[in-house]
Amino acid sequence: MDRYCAAMTEEAKASLSGAALEAKVTEINNAKAIYATPLGFTLFTYAEILPVGILVSLVAALVLRRKNVKTVAV
């Protein structure tokens, strides 16, 4: 996380200046502090994985859904 924050800070320094730069650096440091806690780490992880899991589940449900096939008794 330290390398990521450093890279984001450098990117912000290249594109922003003044108050906007300070706000972005503060935002990056706040995200770093949240990510350092176990709850924050868990929430970030689920926020990355959960939407993909839901999408895969819905696609699989659509592909694998049963079709009503009526059988004729002979």
CORWO-V100278 format. One record per pair of residues at least 4 apart in sequence whose ideal C-beta (glycine too) atoms are under 6 Angstrom apart, sorted by the first residue. I is the first residue (numbers start at 0). GAP is how many residues later the second one is. Records with the same first field share a line. If there is no record, write none. Layout:
I: GAP, GAP
This chain:
0: 31, 34
4: 23, 27
7: 20
8: 16, 19
11: 4, 9, 12
15: 4, 5, 8
16: 4
33: 6
34: 5, 6, 9
45: 4
48: 4
59: 4
